Amino acid sequence: MSAGQAQMLLFDVPGPRARARHRVYTVVTLLVLVALLGYVGYVLNGSTMRPFNPEGEWTAQKWTPLFTAASWQHYIIPGLINTLMAAGQAAVAAVVFGMLFGVGRMSDHKWISWPCAVVVEFFRGIPLLMLIFFTVAFPLVLAQLAEAVPALAAIGLADVDITVDTLTAVVVGLTLYNGSVLAEVFRAGIQAVPKGQSEAAYSLGMGKTQVMTLILLPQAVASMMPAIVAQLVVLLKDTALGYIVAYPELLRNFRFISTEHNNIIPAAIVCAAIYIAINMALSRFAIWLERRNARRGKASATVVGAPGMDPASVGALGAAGEPGAAPAATAAPAGTTPEPTLRGEPDDGPGEPGDGAEGPDEPGTGPADRG
């Protein structure tokens, strides 16, 4: 079915009168949107006659503090750096955690697969906020256990001095939760690779570790790249939960600005715009990386015809194959039989049976009979 036929099935081509109506509908819709925006601006102007927003969140004096050098120097830029620092460390650790536990969960050894499954399911079921909080409280819990259990106090556990700073608590919490989610993403990507890939690798003499690291994991990462990037975007946004341990990330610093200048809505809008810009940049980078890997992964094998196969058929296969297929083989002159190309086998010498050597002409096959 052509594109024109599909368009006729899905949507009739409008005539002159229908196009005129569509233009009228467009103009009316734009006027309604402009009227709604004007009404919202009128309501949020801050006058005492408009009780919807008596504080005047949309007035100029509420937005000006967000664009001063002092706000960016003392609040916005430090908060952005802290957010990116926590997100970068947690992203690397979560990818490594997810790859190790995702592969470990697929192990043939039960003593490896079962503990990996327990760890992944346990940390997937705990809210991230609790993971961050319990990471900070871990030294206190350890000291209480040492006091309650005499055996732990006997080995000197009560004398161990452990401190967990806020950055470590945020990174550990993000790593455990998002790494557990990524473990399932990697496992799903590995299972989605066709079985023939691993079977072909085993037939070449590769071990399971080589098959996993050289064949399955690269294809799984390439196929699951959108899901991996989506989870990393979630990880970046979840750094805002560091407020539970007073980590000075971006959202917390914007709360300081809104508290100082009483401009909650403008501060929230600017903060959301920064988060959106960072996440869009991360998504665009993932799209570029995926396209780059697709270009580098194009096939470059040469199409070789089987014995007795018409070279024109080989050319058709090369032209209709996957992207990056080799060009079609050159066709032999008309009236001649193409010789098969044998790869990887040395010449056995003339006259050996089955090696393609020419024997005496049989009746009806001589040069005079070929015409």
Secondary structure by P-SEA (a helix, b strand, c coil): ccaaaaaaaccccccaaaaaaaaaaaaaaaaaaaaaaaaaaaaacccccccccccccccccccccccccccccccaaaaaaaaaaaaaaaaaaaaaaaaaaaaaaaccccccaaaaaaaaaaaaaccaaaaaaaaaaaaaaaaaaaaacaaaaaaccccbbbbbcaaaaaaaaaaaaaaaaaaaaaaaaaaaccaaaaaaaaaacccaaaaaacccaaaaaaaaaaaaaaaaaaaaaacccccccccccaaaaaaaaaaacccaaaaaaaaaaaaaaaaaaaaaaaaaaaaaaaaaaccbbbbbbcccccaaaaaaaaaacccccccccccccccbbbbbbbccccccccccccccccccccccccccccc
